[in-house]
Amino acid sequence: MIEAPRCTDCGCPMEWRTVDQEYERQGVRVRLTGLPAMVCPRCGAIAFDPDTTDHILAAANALFRIAGDRHKGVLAAACA
């Protein structure tokens, strides 16, 4: 059995969960929901694997490009 990675903040074993993240740039906020992440059940620290991080950055940047200067609010996207 493979041991779960430990939280770098408190040392507790991490658990796979889905999380929501929100980012802001120049008054525009984008929210991504349903992201797979390792989450510490004790302190709440969140970690993404490198491939997921690349996809999150690409999705957030795409939403920021869509918003441009025209939208001042929250754009949201759900991950399936």
Backbone as ProteinMPNN parsed JSONL, in Angstrom:
{"seq_chain_A": "MIEAPRCTDCGCPMEWRTVDQEYERQGVRVRLTGLPAMVCPRCGAIAFDPDTTDHILAAANALFRIAGDRHKGVLAAACA", "coords_chain_A": {"N_chain_A": [[0.843, -1.186, 0.0], [0.55, 2.218, -0.846], [1.8, 4.958, 0.885], [0.112, 7.909, 1.856], [1.027, 11.209, 0.775], [2.556, 13.573, 3.012], [1.453, 16.528, 4.685], [3.139, 19.546, 4.113], [3.036, 21.6, 5.869], [1.949, 20.802, 8.406], [2.403, 18.082, 8.734], [0.461, 16.09, 8.669], [-1.237, 13.287, 7.09], [-2.155, 13.733, 3.68], [-5.249, 14.107, 1.796], [-7.122, 13.125, -1.099], [-9.257, 15.402, -2.639], [-11.896, 17.464, -4.035], [-11.596, 20.862, -4.911], [-12.328, 24.407, -4.837], [-11.021, 27.235, -6.451], [-10.109, 30.658, -6.486], [-9.038, 33.39, -8.408], [-7.537, 36.613, -8.892], [-7.123, 39.39, -11.03], [-6.286, 42.562, -11.908], [-8.779, 43.629, -11.028], [-10.588, 41.781, -12.011], [-12.109, 38.741, -11.297], [-11.672, 35.233, -11.371], [-13.159, 32.068, -11.047], [-12.493, 28.741, -10.443], [-13.9, 25.588, -10.293], [-14.254, 22.363, -8.71], [-11.701, 21.219, -8.773], [-9.167, 18.736, -8.745], [-7.323, 17.934, -5.899], [-4.731, 17.542, -3.406], [-5.501, 17.62, -0.064], [-4.999, 18.819, 3.191], [-6.452, 17.412, 5.985], [-6.221, 18.42, 8.524], [-5.006, 21.078, 8.695], [-5.842, 22.3, 6.379], [-4.241, 22.911, 4.191], [-3.497, 23.076, 0.697], [-2.544, 21.209, -2.148], [-1.515, 20.829, -5.5], [-0.978, 18.508, -8.184], [1.737, 18.631, -10.606], [0.771, 18.503, -13.347], [-1.95, 19.127, -13.06], [-1.69, 21.71, -12.045], [-0.639, 23.043, -14.292], [-2.872, 22.881, -16.008], [-4.765, 24.333, -14.53], [-3.6, 26.917, -14.513], [-3.668, 27.463, -17.285], [-6.455, 27.437, -17.766], [-7.364, 29.52, -16.055], [-5.941, 31.717, -17.135], [-7.069, 31.754, -19.708], [-9.723, 32.463, -19.095], [-9.251, 35.025, -18.02], [-8.337, 36.293, -20.356], [-10.675, 36.187, -21.907], [-12.346, 37.835, -20.42], [-11.034, 40.308, -20.543], [-10.917, 43.847, -20.563], [-13.533, 44.361, -20.281], [-15.132, 43.142, -18.389], [-15.973, 43.29, -15.071], [-16.127, 41.514, -12.52], [-17.035, 38.26, -11.508], [-15.886, 35.513, -13.25], [-16.693, 32.192, -13.929], [-15.71, 28.752, -14.034], [-16.254, 25.283, -14.348], [-14.61, 22.271, -13.57], [-14.585, 19.141, -15.061]], "CA_chain_A": [[0.0, 0.0, 0.0], [1.324, 3.448, -0.941], [1.467, 5.904, 1.945], [-0.281, 9.237, 1.366], [1.994, 12.265, 1.074], [2.286, 14.328, 4.235], [1.351, 17.981, 4.576], [4.412, 20.214, 4.395], [2.82, 22.571, 6.951], [1.72, 20.217, 9.738], [2.819, 16.69, 8.767], [-0.678, 15.174, 8.613], [-1.427, 12.699, 5.759], [-3.05, 14.469, 2.785], [-6.357, 13.347, 1.215], [-7.625, 13.65, -2.365], [-10.577, 16.048, -2.592], [-12.056, 18.499, -5.053], [-11.603, 22.186, -4.294], [-12.591, 25.567, -5.678], [-9.987, 28.253, -6.312], [-10.443, 31.937, -7.101], [-7.871, 34.213, -8.722], [-7.909, 37.978, -9.266], [-6.133, 40.15, -11.797], [-6.767, 43.877, -12.348], [-10.196, 43.803, -10.719], [-11.386, 40.675, -12.549], [-11.926, 37.498, -10.557], [-12.11, 33.995, -12.016], [-13.326, 30.98, -10.082], [-12.455, 27.4, -11.005], [-14.494, 24.681, -9.313], [-14.109, 20.933, -8.941], [-10.309, 20.895, -9.07], [-8.623, 17.658, -7.912], [-6.184, 18.416, -5.107], [-4.423, 16.912, -2.135], [-5.882, 18.573, 0.969], [-4.715, 18.393, 4.558], [-7.665, 17.474, 6.791], [-5.954, 19.104, 9.789], [-4.774, 22.53, 8.584], [-6.48, 22.827, 5.178], [-3.292, 23.203, 3.115], [-3.886, 22.499, -0.582], [-1.443, 20.988, -3.084], [-1.905, 20.282, -6.797], [0.135, 17.875, -8.893], [2.214, 19.552, -11.64], [-0.105, 18.546, -14.52], [-3.151, 19.879, -12.689], [-1.294, 23.113, -11.942], [-0.557, 23.563, -15.66], [-4.24, 23.037, -16.519], [-5.391, 25.434, -13.786], [-3.061, 28.178, -15.034], [-4.184, 27.663, -18.639], [-7.877, 27.774, -17.672], [-7.502, 30.857, -15.464], [-5.472, 32.702, -18.114], [-8.072, 31.834, -20.774], [-10.844, 33.265, -18.589], [-8.809, 36.427, -17.95], [-8.325, 36.819, -21.729], [-12.072, 36.371, -22.312], [-12.886, 38.985, -19.692], [-10.407, 41.544, -21.0], [-11.256, 45.018, -19.752], [-14.982, 44.557, -20.338], [-15.875, 42.472, -17.328], [-15.476, 43.49, -13.697], [-16.944, 40.671, -11.678], [-16.465, 36.928, -11.377], [-16.12, 34.517, -14.28], [-16.525, 30.883, -13.291], [-15.634, 27.557, -14.87], [-16.233, 24.046, -13.572], [-13.813, 21.182, -14.129], [-15.331, 17.875, -15.038]], "C_chain_A": [[0.89, 1.252, 0.0], [0.852, 4.425, 0.138], [1.146, 7.27, 1.336], [0.815, 10.249, 1.68], [1.588, 13.03, 2.331], [2.268, 15.82, 3.95], [2.697, 18.611, 4.934], [4.272, 21.245, 5.516], [2.725, 21.912, 8.321], [2.081, 18.738, 9.845], [1.704, 15.659, 8.71], [-0.776, 14.549, 7.21], [-2.473, 13.487, 4.947], [-4.12, 13.527, 2.234], [-6.737, 13.979, -0.12], [-9.033, 14.193, -2.162], [-10.704, 16.944, -3.822], [-12.2, 19.829, -4.327], [-11.987, 23.236, -5.327], [-11.484, 26.582, -5.413], [-10.445, 29.513, -7.037], [-9.167, 32.754, -7.257], [-8.348, 35.59, -9.141], [-6.754, 38.65, -9.993], [-6.809, 41.425, -12.285], [-8.279, 44.026, -12.181], [-11.113, 42.73, -11.268], [-11.074, 39.426, -11.739], [-12.425, 36.333, -11.399], [-12.148, 32.906, -10.96], [-13.341, 29.663, -10.85], [-12.955, 26.438, -9.938], [-14.235, 23.237, -9.702], [-12.701, 20.501, -9.284], [-9.811, 19.764, -8.173], [-7.365, 18.141, -7.195], [-5.958, 17.511, -3.91], [-4.678, 17.968, -1.066], [-5.553, 17.987, 2.336], [-5.99, 18.511, 5.388], [-7.47, 18.225, 8.107], [-5.874, 20.626, 9.597], [-5.364, 23.152, 7.322], [-5.537, 23.198, 4.045], [-3.703, 22.444, 1.853], [-2.648, 22.358, -1.453], [-2.008, 20.362, -4.358], [-0.71, 19.561, -7.402], [0.528, 18.787, -10.058], [1.315, 19.634, -12.873], [-1.37, 19.335, -14.239], [-2.844, 21.366, -12.606], [-1.222, 23.747, -13.328], [-1.943, 23.815, -16.239], [-4.97, 24.192, -15.824], [-4.913, 26.771, -14.324], [-3.599, 28.476, -16.43], [-5.651, 28.083, -18.608], [-8.077, 29.176, -17.119], [-7.063, 31.926, -16.458], [-6.449, 32.856, -19.27], [-9.272, 32.673, -20.323], [-10.464, 34.737, -18.462], [-8.777, 37.051, -19.345], [-9.742, 37.09, -22.215], [-12.644, 37.636, -21.68], [-12.332, 40.295, -20.231], [-10.705, 42.678, -20.042], [-12.763, 45.22, -19.64], [-15.716, 44.047, -19.121], [-15.221, 42.724, -15.973], [-16.419, 42.74, -12.771], [-16.255, 39.333, -11.55], [-16.85, 36.097, -12.578], [-15.856, 33.167, -13.647], [-16.472, 29.784, -14.34], [-15.549, 26.344, -13.965], [-15.387, 23.018, -14.3], [-14.597, 19.894, -14.009], [-14.385, 16.708, -14.956]], "O_chain_A": [[1.861, 1.332, 0.753], [-0.343, 4.68, 0.281], [1.826, 7.726, 0.417], [1.46, 10.164, 2.725], [0.405, 13.114, 2.661], [2.985, 16.307, 3.076], [3.315, 18.249, 5.936], [5.276, 21.712, 6.055], [3.329, 22.382, 9.285], [2.068, 18.188, 10.947], [1.982, 14.46, 8.702], [-0.433, 15.211, 6.231], [-3.529, 13.855, 5.463], [-3.933, 12.31, 2.205], [-6.69, 15.2, -0.274], [-9.891, 13.526, -1.584], [-9.737, 17.153, -4.554], [-12.835, 19.918, -3.277], [-11.971, 22.982, -6.531], [-11.063, 26.762, -4.27], [-11.092, 29.436, -8.082], [-8.329, 32.803, -6.357], [-9.443, 35.727, -9.686], [-5.587, 38.504, -9.631], [-7.806, 41.361, -13.005], [-8.969, 44.493, -13.087], [-12.317, 42.769, -11.011], [-9.908, 39.094, -11.523], [-13.463, 36.424, -12.055], [-11.28, 32.832, -10.09], [-14.111, 29.496, -11.795], [-12.483, 26.47, -8.801], [-14.022, 22.925, -10.873], [-12.512, 19.523, -10.009], [-10.009, 19.818, -6.959], [-6.457, 18.691, -7.818], [-6.863, 16.809, -3.458], [-4.146, 19.075, -1.141], [-5.8, 16.81, 2.598], [-6.556, 19.599, 5.489], [-8.447, 18.626, 8.739], [-6.592, 21.374, 10.26], [-5.393, 24.375, 7.189], [-5.979, 23.745, 3.034], [-4.194, 21.317, 1.927], [-1.805, 23.254, -1.503], [-2.866, 19.481, -4.303], [0.436, 19.945, -7.169], [-0.268, 19.636, -10.462], [1.112, 20.727, -13.403], [-1.817, 20.121, -15.075], [-3.643, 22.192, -13.046], [-1.694, 24.867, -13.521], [-2.172, 24.837, -16.885], [-5.707, 24.939, -16.467], [-5.722, 27.666, -14.568], [-3.948, 29.618, -16.727], [-6.05, 28.986, -19.343], [-8.876, 29.944, -17.656], [-7.744, 32.94, -16.61], [-6.646, 33.965, -19.766], [-9.776, 33.498, -21.085], [-11.277, 35.609, -18.767], [-9.149, 38.213, -19.507], [-9.99, 38.107, -22.864], [-13.342, 38.408, -22.337], [-13.063, 41.277, -20.364], [-10.738, 42.474, -18.829], [-13.216, 46.152, -18.975], [-16.833, 44.489, -18.851], [-14.051, 42.403, -15.769], [-17.407, 43.302, -12.298], [-15.027, 39.268, -11.49], [-18.034, 35.986, -12.895], [-14.89, 33.014, -12.9], [-17.104, 29.874, -15.392], [-14.863, 26.365, -12.943], [-15.452, 22.914, -15.524], [-15.196, 19.605, -12.973], [-14.824, 15.558, -14.925]]}, "name": "protein", "num_of_chains": 1, "seq": "MIEAPRCTDCGCPMEWRTVDQEYERQGVRVRLTGLPAMVCPRCGAIAFDPDTTDHILAAANALFRIAGDRHKGVLAAACA"}
